[in-house]
């Protein structure tokens, strides 16, 4: 008799059927409580995971200028600092242009694609045209 369970082997069928609503009610309440606990724990874990991602992005944000400064300092060993900074800037602008062009091409591809509403309207138009042509052909065949 662990956890407050009692032996119901000697209970009659009517007693068991009478206890059924309480048992179902307790089961539903226990399931709702378990669901609430799961949502609470899952949302806490998701919040903490999101926080760690934000912290990682914060440090990545500050790592980018450091690596760019490192590149400028490295190139400065062959040329003046201002020229090496200009070279790194040019490489960054070229990278922005390439990725911007790739994004523009992707959006152009997206706008050329037929959306489902256009496909349905085209199908309706074709069905109406096919319906309009049949009576004319039947009328032409009769004469």
N, C-alpha and C positions, 0 to 999 in steps of 0.2 A: 504494500500500500504506500508506494512512494508518491510524493508530491500531492498528497491529499486526495488521491483517487480512492474510491471505495469499491468493494467487490459487489457487483451488480448481478451476480450469477443467480441469486435467489429471488430477485425482483420479478414480479409478474409482468406479463405483456402490457397490461393496461397501465401499470406504473411506469414502465419504460416509455410507452407512447405519451403519457402525461408529462414526462420530463423532457420530451423531444423539443418543445419550443424554447425552453431555457437553455438546452444544450446548443441548439442552433444559434440562439442569440449570443451566447458566450463565445461560440466559434467565430461568429461574424465580428464581434468586438475585438477578439484576439487578433484576427486577421487585419482589421483596420489599425490596431495599435502597432502590429508588426510592420505594416505598410508605412505608417508615420515614422517609425524608427528608421526604416530603410531610407526614406526620403531625407530625413534629418542627417543621417550619416553620409549619404551620397552627396547631398548639397554641401556639407562641410568639406568633404574630400575634394569636390570639384572647385570650391572656392579657394582652398589652400593650393591646389594644383595651378589654378589660374594666377594666384599671387606669385608663385614661383616662376611662372612663365613671364610675368610682368617684370620681376626682378632680373631675370635673364636678359630680357629685351632692353632693360635700362643699361646694363653693363655692355651689351652689344652696341647700343647707341653710342656709348663713349669709347668703345674699342675702334670704331671706324675712323674717327679723326686721328687716333694714335697710329693706326697702320698707315694712314695717308701721310702723316708727319714722318714716319719711318721711311716711306718711299721717297719723300722729298729729300730727306737727309742722305739716303743711299745714293740717289741720283746726283746730289750735290757734290759727291766726291769726284765726279767727272766734269761738272760744269758749275757755274755760279748758282747760288741758292735761288735767286729769283727765276732763273731759267728752269731749274728743276721743278720749282713750284708751278711754273707755267706748263711744263710737260705733264705733270700729274693732273693739273686742271684740264688740259686738252684730252687726256685719256678719259677723265671722268665725263666730260661733255660728249665725247665719242660714244662712251658706254650708254649715256642717257639717250642719245639719238638712236642707237641700235635697238635698245629695249622699247623706246617709244614707237619706233617704226614697227617692231614686232607686235606691239599692242594694237596699233592702228590697223595692221593687216588682219589681226584676229577679229577686231570689231567690224571691219568691212565684210569678212567672211560671215559674221553673225547676221548682218543686215541683209545679205543676199539669200539667206536661208528662208524658205517659206514657212510661216508659222501655221499652226493647226487651224486657226480661224480662216486664214486665206485658203487653205486646202479644202475646208468644208464649203466655203462660198463658191469655190471653183467647181466642186462636185455638184452643188445645187444648180449652178449655171449650166453645166453639161447635161444634167438630167432634164432640165427645163427645155433646153435646145433639142434634145433627143425626143422629148414628148411632143414638141411643136412640129417636128419633121414627120412623124408617123401619120398624122391625119392627112397631110398634104400628099404623101406618097400613096396612101390608100385611095384618096380622091382622084389622083392621077391614074391609078390602075383601073378604076371603074370606067373610065371613058375610053 
